[in-house]
């Protein structure tokens, strides 16, 4: 039988290494999946997962058992990831304009998916286009959309994870959807 999170937390605070290991095993996959959707880089995600657990384990004595451990852990992981993304501030390029390099202009080519009879290929391409559009959203909107649609969190759970009012969550998701509609108009095929 699985040991409850509260029991594992108590044992971990007392210094039980196996309790730490069990907490890590119980939540690592979910945290990895969430952070990977935000940064889309395996090595970066591994580092961010490790940082999130280090921060969580260091703060374990301050955990309030009135709340779900998973919510608390998600909040730490998301905030750490947002801080990381702010520090990194990748330079972005328009997909419609060529990029200047020392070897000249580099244009981006997209496959013609309209002539492909393979439905799976169309679905994969559609997913890539949507993911790309989500990646271009401002951070606050991106996090809200990922939590709502990829992680299937309720508005209330998102508000708790991000420590923002419910109305703000609803507004961010609404605005993010509107931005995505504009970005994806004419690019998504059914």
NULO-83775 format. One record per residue: chain; z, x, y of N, C-alpha, C in turn. Coordinates in nm, 4 decimals. Each point is the difference from the previous one (the first is absolute). Layout:
// residues N
NODE unit     n_zz     n_xx     n_yy    ca_zz    ca_xx    ca_yy     c_zz     c_xx     c_yy
NODE    A        Z        X        Y        Z        X        Y        Z        X        Y
...
//
This chain:
// residues 190
NODE unit     n_zz     n_xx     n_yy    ca_zz    ca_xx    ca_yy     c_zz     c_xx     c_yy
NODE    A   0.0000   0.0839  -0.1189   0.0000  -0.0839   0.1189   0.0000   0.0879   0.1246
NODE    A  -0.0765  -0.0407   0.1010  -0.0077   0.0774   0.1229   0.1291  -0.0121   0.0797
NODE    A   0.0428   0.1105   0.0560   0.1177  -0.0003   0.0845  -0.0389  -0.0554   0.1363
NODE    A   0.0874  -0.0806   0.0589  -0.0310  -0.0601   0.1305  -0.0036   0.1081   0.1072
NODE    A  -0.0735  -0.0310   0.1080  -0.0114   0.0966   0.1098   0.1355   0.0296   0.0614
NODE    A   0.0847  -0.1023   0.0163   0.1303   0.0235   0.0631   0.0865   0.0934  -0.0849
NODE    A  -0.0080  -0.0136  -0.1326   0.0750   0.0892  -0.0884  -0.0551   0.1424   0.0098
NODE    A  -0.1330   0.0123   0.0020  -0.0617   0.1326   0.0125   0.0355   0.0646   0.1334
NODE    A   0.0026  -0.0795   0.1061   0.0338   0.0526   0.1328   0.1425   0.0541  -0.0001
NODE    A   0.0932  -0.0774  -0.0561   0.1405   0.0446  -0.0063   0.0108   0.1308  -0.0772
NODE    A  -0.0677   0.0067  -0.1141   0.0052   0.1220  -0.0810  -0.0651   0.1178   0.0726
NODE    A  -0.1114  -0.0262   0.0707  -0.0686   0.1069   0.0729   0.0878   0.0544   0.1118
NODE    A   0.0668  -0.0891   0.0714   0.0891   0.0437   0.1085   0.1118   0.0882  -0.0555
NODE    A   0.0426  -0.0288  -0.1226   0.1039   0.0807  -0.0655  -0.0542   0.1312  -0.0558
NODE    A  -0.1319   0.0207   0.0123  -0.0591   0.1273  -0.0415  -0.0699  -0.0013  -0.1347
NODE    A  -0.0209  -0.1156  -0.0574  -0.0645  -0.0117  -0.1310  -0.1511   0.0236   0.0142
NODE    A  -0.0464   0.1137  -0.0504  -0.1420   0.0362   0.0100  -0.0904  -0.0973  -0.0750
NODE    A   0.0478  -0.0516  -0.1132  -0.0804  -0.0956  -0.0769  -0.0216  -0.1296   0.0785
NODE    A   0.0959  -0.0387   0.0800  -0.0141  -0.1205   0.0827  -0.1090   0.0218   0.1057
NODE    A   0.0005   0.1185   0.0607  -0.1061   0.0323   0.0961  -0.1367  -0.0070  -0.0682
NODE    A  -0.0074   0.0588  -0.1178  -0.1258   0.0031  -0.0743  -0.0470  -0.1409  -0.0338
NODE    A   0.0923  -0.0863  -0.0412  -0.0358  -0.1373  -0.0352  -0.0474  -0.0782   0.1228
NODE    A   0.0676   0.0180   0.1141  -0.0438  -0.0662   0.1240  -0.1415   0.0456   0.0362
NODE    A  -0.0235   0.1297  -0.0120  -0.1323   0.0549   0.0290  -0.1047  -0.0615  -0.0924
NODE    A   0.0284  -0.0062  -0.1282  -0.0951  -0.0566  -0.0962  -0.0255  -0.1485   0.0255
NODE    A   0.1048  -0.0727   0.0388  -0.0126  -0.1444   0.0232  -0.0886  -0.0344   0.1192
NODE    A   0.0021   0.0840   0.1034  -0.0662  -0.0368   0.1254  -0.1150   0.0912   0.0412
NODE    A  -0.0175   0.1119  -0.0669  -0.1012   0.0972   0.0416  -0.1407  -0.0596   0.0011
NODE    A  -0.0375  -0.0719  -0.1035  -0.1345  -0.0554  -0.0096  -0.0320  -0.0954   0.1147
NODE    A   0.0916  -0.0881   0.0314  -0.0218  -0.0974   0.1082  -0.0107   0.0703   0.1350
NODE    A   0.0864   0.0982   0.0236  -0.0038   0.0740   0.1265  -0.1298   0.0803   0.0093
NODE    A  -0.0397   0.0630  -0.1093  -0.1240   0.0773  -0.0009  -0.1188  -0.0905   0.0339
NODE    A  -0.0096  -0.1154  -0.0655  -0.1127  -0.0914   0.0239  -0.0056  -0.0458   0.1446
NODE    A   0.1145  -0.0339   0.0559   0.0044  -0.0442   0.1393  -0.0473   0.1112   0.0938
NODE    A   0.0550   0.1182  -0.0154  -0.0332   0.1101   0.0909  -0.1440   0.0470  -0.0186
NODE    A  -0.0501  -0.0050  -0.1233  -0.1391   0.0399  -0.0230  -0.0952  -0.0930   0.0752
NODE    A   0.0317  -0.1272   0.0043  -0.0833  -0.0958   0.0730   0.0005   0.0285   0.1493
NODE    A   0.1038   0.0653   0.0471   0.0091   0.0304   0.1419  -0.0695   0.1307   0.0367
NODE    A   0.0102   0.1025  -0.0851  -0.0567   0.1312   0.0361  -0.1251   0.0380  -0.0787
NODE    A  -0.0238  -0.0609  -0.1151  -0.1191   0.0210  -0.0825  -0.0272   0.1473  -0.0341
NODE    A   0.1058   0.0707  -0.0326  -0.0125   0.1401  -0.0395   0.1113   0.0277  -0.1001
NODE    A  -0.0364   0.0404  -0.1210   0.0989   0.0151  -0.1080   0.1069   0.1048   0.0312
NODE    A  -0.0417   0.1163   0.0489   0.0962   0.1063   0.0271   0.0958  -0.0407   0.1120
NODE    A  -0.0561  -0.0590   0.1047   0.0822  -0.0463   0.1116   0.0984  -0.1068  -0.0472
NODE    A  -0.0497  -0.0902  -0.0848   0.0849  -0.1073  -0.0515   0.1146   0.0576  -0.0824
NODE    A  -0.0305   0.0977  -0.0850   0.1061   0.0637  -0.0801   0.1084   0.0574   0.0908
NODE    A  -0.0419   0.0706   0.1051   0.0964   0.0583   0.0942   0.0825  -0.1088   0.0681
NODE    A  -0.0666  -0.1062   0.0424   0.0704  -0.1081   0.0695   0.0975  -0.0728  -0.0925
NODE    A  -0.0371  -0.0174  -0.1253   0.0904  -0.0631  -0.0970   0.1238   0.0878  -0.0174
NODE    A  -0.0221   0.1293  -0.0152   0.1122   0.0919  -0.0180   0.0910  -0.0029   0.1230
NODE    A  -0.0588   0.0026   0.1197   0.0800  -0.0060   0.1224   0.0788  -0.1300   0.0088
NODE    A  -0.0637  -0.1109  -0.0355   0.0661  -0.1305   0.0072   0.1219  -0.0028  -0.0920
NODE    A  -0.0149   0.0494  -0.1219   0.1130  -0.0006  -0.0927   0.1093   0.0973   0.0440
NODE    A  -0.0386   0.1142   0.0559   0.1012   0.0937   0.0495   0.0811  -0.0655   0.1115
NODE    A  -0.0699  -0.0660   0.0934   0.0697  -0.0672   0.1100   0.0881  -0.1127  -0.0528
NODE    A  -0.0522  -0.0764  -0.0940   0.0770  -0.1120  -0.0561   0.1230   0.0513  -0.0739
NODE    A  -0.0174   0.1025  -0.0816   0.1131   0.0513  -0.0771   0.1057   0.0619   0.0911
NODE    A  -0.0434   0.0643   0.1077   0.0964   0.0555   0.0950   0.0771  -0.1107   0.0716
NODE    A  -0.0653  -0.1137   0.0212   0.0626  -0.1119   0.0720   0.0626  -0.1022  -0.0941
NODE    A  -0.0002   0.0263  -0.1287   0.0500  -0.0953  -0.0995   0.1416  -0.0512   0.0302
NODE    A   0.0917   0.0841   0.0460   0.1350  -0.0517   0.0298   0.0012  -0.1060   0.1124
NODE    A  -0.1048  -0.0048   0.0809  -0.0040  -0.0988   0.1092  -0.0696  -0.1291  -0.0416
NODE    A  -0.0503  -0.0063  -0.1237  -0.0697  -0.1202  -0.0466   0.0950  -0.1182  -0.0040
NODE    A  -0.0444  -0.1132   0.0568   0.0781  -0.1234   0.0029  -0.0467  -0.0888  -0.1150
NODE    A   0.0871  -0.0274  -0.0946  -0.0374  -0.0751  -0.1201  -0.0285  -0.1476   0.0268
NODE    A   0.0168  -0.0449   0.1233  -0.0363  -0.1379   0.0333  -0.1517  -0.0170  -0.0035
NODE    A  -0.0724   0.1092   0.0113  -0.1459  -0.0030   0.0034  -0.0554   0.0569  -0.1303
NODE    A  -0.1246  -0.0314  -0.0264  -0.0654   0.0525  -0.1200  -0.0274   0.1495   0.0183
NODE    A   0.0280   0.0774  -0.1036  -0.0250   0.1439   0.0051  -0.1486   0.0277   0.0233
NODE    A  -0.0863  -0.0792  -0.0651  -0.1444   0.0219   0.0140  -0.0438  -0.0167   0.1445
NODE    A   0.0548  -0.0998   0.0703  -0.0345  -0.0226   0.1415   0.0429   0.1194   0.0836
NODE    A   0.1207   0.0470  -0.0241   0.0534   0.1155   0.0729  -0.0859   0.1238  -0.0244
NODE    A  -0.0375   0.0212  -0.1253  -0.0814   0.1158  -0.0366  -0.1404  -0.0106   0.0602
NODE    A  -0.0609  -0.1194  -0.0067  -0.1310  -0.0214   0.0616   0.0052   0.0311   0.1494
NODE    A   0.1055  -0.0435   0.0647   0.0128   0.0213   0.1443   0.0031   0.1494   0.0320
NODE    A   0.0755   0.0752  -0.0766   0.0080   0.1455   0.0197  -0.1381   0.0625  -0.0219
NODE    A  -0.0671  -0.0398  -0.1084  -0.1315   0.0566  -0.0331  -0.1033  -0.0340   0.1071
NODE    A  -0.0017  -0.1251   0.0444  -0.0976  -0.0422   0.1021   0.0245   0.0724   0.1316
NODE    A   0.1251   0.0048   0.0435   0.0303   0.0681   0.1266  -0.0356   0.1478  -0.0062
NODE    A   0.0283   0.0642  -0.1135  -0.0359   0.1410  -0.0174  -0.1517   0.0172   0.0054
NODE    A  -0.0725  -0.0909  -0.0635  -0.1464   0.0072  -0.0023  -0.0574  -0.0214   0.1400
NODE    A   0.0534  -0.0974   0.0722  -0.0469  -0.0259   0.1362   0.0243   0.1225   0.0873
NODE    A   0.1179   0.0613  -0.0118   0.0286   0.1227   0.0758  -0.1011   0.1088  -0.0348
NODE    A  -0.0295   0.0134  -0.1272  -0.0978   0.0998  -0.0461  -0.1378  -0.0267   0.0613
NODE    A  -0.0421  -0.1271  -0.0034  -0.1324  -0.0339   0.0532  -0.0060   0.0220   0.1513
NODE    A   0.1083  -0.0272   0.0678   0.0025   0.0232   0.1456  -0.0123   0.1487   0.0313
NODE    A   0.0685   0.0822  -0.0793  -0.0060   0.1447   0.0219  -0.1398   0.0541  -0.0304
NODE    A  -0.0609  -0.0559  -0.1002  -0.1299   0.0492  -0.0449  -0.1136  -0.0414   0.0936
NODE    A   0.0005  -0.1249   0.0423  -0.1015  -0.0548   0.0916  -0.1390   0.0569  -0.0278
NODE    A  -0.0549  -0.0433  -0.1097  -0.1323   0.0478  -0.0380  -0.1049  -0.0361   0.1042
NODE    A  -0.0916   0.0913   0.0220  -0.1126  -0.0298   0.0867  -0.0964  -0.0860  -0.0804
NODE    A  -0.0360  -0.1130   0.0559  -0.0886  -0.0909  -0.0718  -0.1401   0.0057   0.0587
NODE    A  -0.0948  -0.0348  -0.0814  -0.1399   0.0007   0.0401  -0.0600  -0.1371  -0.0282
NODE    A  -0.0921  -0.0382   0.0833  -0.0704  -0.1253  -0.0212  -0.0950   0.0173  -0.1176
NODE    A  -0.0094  -0.1022  -0.0835  -0.0926   0.0091  -0.1123  -0.1436  -0.0265   0.0448
NODE    A  -0.0161  -0.0495   0.1205  -0.1332  -0.0312   0.0506  -0.0655   0.1170   0.0745
NODE    A   0.0798   0.0968   0.0413  -0.0529   0.1124   0.0781   0.0079   0.1280  -0.0829
NODE    A  -0.0989   0.0868   0.0131   0.0047   0.1273  -0.0730   0.1125   0.0891   0.0540
NODE    A   0.0542   0.0827  -0.0869   0.1054   0.0929   0.0369  -0.0645   0.1351   0.0302
NODE    A   0.0410   0.0608   0.1098  -0.0521   0.1306   0.0372   0.0757   0.1087  -0.0755
NODE    A  -0.0726   0.0909  -0.0608   0.0623   0.1133  -0.0670  -0.0771   0.1258   0.0371
NODE    A   0.0481   0.1143  -0.0460  -0.0679   0.1256   0.0327  -0.1389   0.0072  -0.0635
NODE    A  -0.0228  -0.0804  -0.1046  -0.1297  -0.0030  -0.0669  -0.0916  -0.1109   0.0516
NODE    A   0.0419  -0.0672   0.1049  -0.0806  -0.1097   0.0549   0.0698  -0.1330  -0.0161
NODE    A  -0.0780  -0.1075   0.0052   0.0554  -0.1341  -0.0121   0.0117  -0.0406  -0.1462
NODE    A   0.1108  -0.0633  -0.0317   0.0209  -0.0515  -0.1345   0.0065  -0.1518   0.0077
NODE    A  -0.0963  -0.0649  -0.0606  -0.0005  -0.1460  -0.0028   0.0628  -0.0487  -0.1289
NODE    A   0.0499  -0.1206   0.0038   0.0615  -0.0573  -0.1197  -0.0979  -0.0962  -0.0641
NODE    A  -0.0205   0.0153  -0.1287  -0.0921  -0.0872  -0.0711   0.0791  -0.0959  -0.0877
NODE    A  -0.0455  -0.1245  -0.0013   0.0640  -0.1017  -0.0825  -0.1014  -0.0515  -0.1006
NODE    A   0.0442  -0.0212  -0.1226  -0.0935  -0.0511  -0.1006  -0.0413  -0.1431   0.0322
NODE    A  -0.1223  -0.0335  -0.0372  -0.0492  -0.1365   0.0178   0.0500  -0.0821  -0.1174
NODE    A   0.1039  -0.0772   0.0247   0.0612  -0.0763  -0.1090  -0.0629  -0.1377  -0.0157
NODE    A  -0.0897  -0.0371   0.0891  -0.0596  -0.1332  -0.0079  -0.0956  -0.0135  -0.1172
NODE    A  -0.0601   0.1100  -0.0448  -0.0968  -0.0085  -0.1091   0.0630   0.0232  -0.1371
NODE    A   0.1283   0.0350  -0.0025   0.0658   0.0299  -0.1267   0.0422  -0.1278  -0.0718
NODE    A  -0.0413  -0.0141  -0.1242   0.0410  -0.1186  -0.0753   0.1408   0.0128  -0.0574
NODE    A   0.0562   0.1159   0.0093   0.1293   0.0246  -0.0611   0.1128  -0.0520   0.0896
NODE    A   0.0629  -0.1054  -0.0436   0.1048  -0.0650   0.0788   0.1192   0.0928   0.0228
NODE    A   0.0346   0.0804  -0.0980   0.1142   0.0907   0.0137  -0.0239   0.1019   0.1113
NODE    A  -0.1221   0.0494   0.0094  -0.0342   0.0936   0.1065   0.0182  -0.0653   0.1365
NODE    A  -0.0444  -0.1248   0.0122   0.0163  -0.0731   0.1257   0.1473  -0.0177   0.0351
NODE    A   0.0792  -0.0329  -0.1001   0.1424  -0.0194   0.0231   0.0660   0.1306   0.0444
NODE    A  -0.0333   0.1098  -0.0656   0.0556   0.1301   0.0378  -0.0387   0.0381   0.1421
NODE    A  -0.1254  -0.0207   0.0341  -0.0473   0.0348   0.1342   0.0687  -0.0869   0.1044
NODE    A   0.0147  -0.1286  -0.0300   0.0675  -0.0922   0.0918   0.1440   0.0470   0.0229
NODE    A   0.0662   0.0403  -0.1074   0.1382   0.0476   0.0109   0.0084   0.1249   0.0874
NODE    A  -0.0941   0.0898  -0.0161  -0.0014   0.1223   0.0815  -0.0207  -0.0323   0.1477
NODE    A  -0.0879  -0.0936   0.0286  -0.0265  -0.0390   0.1385   0.1253  -0.0620   0.0613
NODE    A   0.0650  -0.0860  -0.0760   0.1222  -0.0642   0.0497   0.1102   0.1036   0.0200
NODE    A   0.0177   0.0902  -0.0968   0.1011   0.1053   0.0130  -0.0266   0.0866   0.1216
NODE    A  -0.1247   0.0314   0.0230  -0.0365   0.0805   0.1165   0.0351  -0.0732   0.1294
NODE    A  -0.0284  -0.1291   0.0042   0.0321  -0.0794   0.1187   0.1511  -0.0069   0.0204
NODE    A   0.0743  -0.0140  -0.1080   0.1460  -0.0030   0.0101   0.0517   0.1344   0.0499
NODE    A  -0.0587   0.1090  -0.0487   0.0409   0.1341   0.0437  -0.0185   0.0196   0.1502
NODE    A  -0.0962  -0.0698   0.0594  -0.0282   0.0158   0.1424   0.0923  -0.0839   0.0882
NODE    A   0.0790  -0.0881  -0.0596   0.0917  -0.0829   0.0786   0.1104   0.0859   0.0609
NODE    A   0.0555  -0.0433   0.1135   0.1187   0.0683   0.0531   0.1119  -0.0049  -0.1056
NODE    A   0.0865   0.1001   0.0017   0.1008   0.0166  -0.1047   0.0827  -0.1254  -0.0259
NODE    A   0.0506  -0.0647   0.1062   0.0855  -0.1175  -0.0187  -0.0730  -0.1105  -0.0743
NODE    A  -0.1260  -0.0210   0.0341  -0.0779  -0.1049  -0.0644  -0.0353   0.0398  -0.1439
NODE    A  -0.0322   0.1263  -0.0176  -0.0363   0.0502  -0.1324   0.1153  -0.0184  -0.0985
NODE    A   0.1205   0.0388   0.0412   0.1165  -0.0122  -0.0862   0.0253  -0.1462  -0.0343
NODE    A  -0.0080  -0.0876   0.0994   0.0248  -0.1426  -0.0237  -0.1011  -0.0588  -0.0988
NODE    A  -0.1279   0.0325   0.0176  -0.1044  -0.0522  -0.0896   0.0180   0.0530  -0.1420
NODE    A   0.0302   0.1277  -0.0145   0.0198   0.0578  -0.1330   0.1187  -0.0652  -0.0698
NODE    A   0.1100  -0.0158   0.0722   0.1169  -0.0622  -0.0605  -0.0276  -0.1453  -0.0394
NODE    A  -0.0754  -0.0713   0.0815  -0.0264  -0.1416  -0.0271  -0.1014  -0.0179  -0.1130
NODE    A  -0.1129   0.0700   0.0072  -0.1084  -0.0267  -0.0937  -0.0053   0.0935  -0.1205
NODE    A   0.0357   0.1247   0.0160  -0.0022   0.0916  -0.1140   0.1303  -0.0061  -0.0785
NODE    A   0.1107  -0.0034   0.0724   0.1305  -0.0022  -0.0652   0.0517  -0.1423  -0.0216
NODE    A  -0.0717  -0.0990   0.0554   0.0319  -0.1420  -0.0150   0.1434  -0.0328   0.0408
NODE    A   0.0437   0.0594   0.1104   0.1331  -0.0280   0.0545  -0.0071  -0.1249   0.0870
NODE    A   0.1099  -0.0743   0.0042   0.0071  -0.1179   0.0863   0.0198   0.0471   0.1442
NODE    A  -0.0225  -0.0906   0.0944   0.0220   0.0337   0.1406   0.1447   0.0433   0.0216
NODE    A   0.0924  -0.0684  -0.0658   0.1425   0.0312   0.0149   0.0308   0.1398  -0.0541
NODE    A  -0.0585   0.0339  -0.1148   0.0221   0.1330  -0.0571  -0.0568   0.1081   0.0918
NODE    A  -0.1159  -0.0264   0.0567  -0.0614   0.0976   0.0913   0.0884   0.0188   0.1228
NODE    A   0.0512  -0.1114   0.0536   0.0887   0.0082   0.1168   0.1225   0.0856  -0.0324
NODE    A   0.0559  -0.0188  -0.1191   0.1173   0.0784  -0.0402  -0.0352   0.1471  -0.0203
NODE    A  -0.1137   0.0253  -0.0645  -0.0408   0.1387  -0.0253  -0.0263   0.0767   0.1288
NODE    A  -0.0643  -0.0655   0.0953  -0.0385   0.0679   0.1237   0.1045  -0.0156   0.1104
NODE    A   0.1024  -0.0810  -0.0288   0.1069  -0.0241   0.0970  -0.0540  -0.0560   0.1313
NODE    A  -0.0867  -0.1011  -0.0124  -0.0579  -0.0665   0.1163   0.0139  -0.1508  -0.0178
NODE    A  -0.0086  -0.0766   0.1096   0.0118  -0.1460  -0.0116  -0.1151  -0.0600  -0.0813
NODE    A   0.0272  -0.1140  -0.0624  -0.0987  -0.0706  -0.0814  -0.1241  -0.0342   0.0822
NODE    A   0.0191  -0.0422   0.1235  -0.1122  -0.0336   0.0870  -0.0913   0.1193   0.0248
NODE    A   0.0580   0.1173   0.0104  -0.0783   0.1217   0.0209  -0.0845   0.0297  -0.1233
NODE    A   0.0579  -0.0213  -0.1182  -0.0746   0.0201  -0.1249  -0.1200  -0.0935  -0.0025
NODE    A   0.0233  -0.1272   0.0288  -0.1085  -0.0980  -0.0022  -0.1090   0.0365   0.1010
NODE    A   0.0415   0.0424   0.1188  -0.0974   0.0379   0.1033  -0.0813   0.1218  -0.0433
NODE    A   0.0665   0.0993  -0.0569  -0.0714   0.1214  -0.0429  -0.1018  -0.0317  -0.1094
NODE    A   0.0407  -0.0817  -0.0954  -0.0918  -0.0341  -0.1087  -0.1165  -0.0825   0.0529
NODE    A   0.0270  -0.0931   0.0896  -0.1069  -0.0801   0.0603  -0.0984   0.0900   0.0757
NODE    A   0.0539   0.0888   0.0831  -0.0862   0.0898   0.0791  -0.0774   0.0957  -0.0896
NODE    A   0.0654   0.0495  -0.1033  -0.0678   0.0910  -0.0935  -0.1151  -0.0715  -0.0692
NODE    A   0.0218  -0.1243  -0.0408  -0.1069  -0.0764  -0.0648  -0.1160  -0.0226   0.0958
NODE    A   0.0315  -0.0292   0.1256  -0.1057  -0.0198   0.0994  -0.0804   0.1285   0.0209
NODE    A   0.0705   0.1132   0.0083  -0.0694   0.1289   0.0156  -0.0888   0.0276  -0.1215
NODE    A   0.0518  -0.0298  -0.1185  -0.0777   0.0230  -0.1216  -0.1226  -0.0905  -0.0047
NODE    A   0.0139  -0.1247   0.0424  -0.1155  -0.0910   0.0031  -0.1112   0.0580   0.0867
NODE    A   0.0382   0.0521   0.1172  -0.0995   0.0583   0.0915  -0.0639   0.1245  -0.0611
NODE    A   0.0835   0.0866  -0.0588  -0.0519   0.1247  -0.0578  -0.0901  -0.0257  -0.1203
NODE    A   0.0344  -0.1029  -0.0773  -0.0705  -0.0246  -0.1255  -0.1157  -0.0989   0.0126
NODE    A  -0.0160  -0.0589   0.1163  -0.1052  -0.0986   0.0190  -0.1362   0.0609  -0.0331
NODE    A  -0.0685  -0.0594  -0.0950  -0.1324   0.0468  -0.0402   0.0016   0.1173  -0.0979
NODE    A   0.1188   0.0503  -0.0344   0.0074   0.1145  -0.0915   0.0401  -0.0401  -0.1410
NODE    A   0.0602  -0.1160  -0.0155   0.0487  -0.0438  -0.1306  -0.0931  -0.1037  -0.0566
NODE    A  -0.0429   0.0209  -0.1230  -0.0903  -0.0924  -0.0692   0.0782  -0.0741  -0.1062
NODE    A  -0.0338  -0.1229  -0.0219   0.0717  -0.0810  -0.1018  -0.0714   0.0042  -0.1293
//
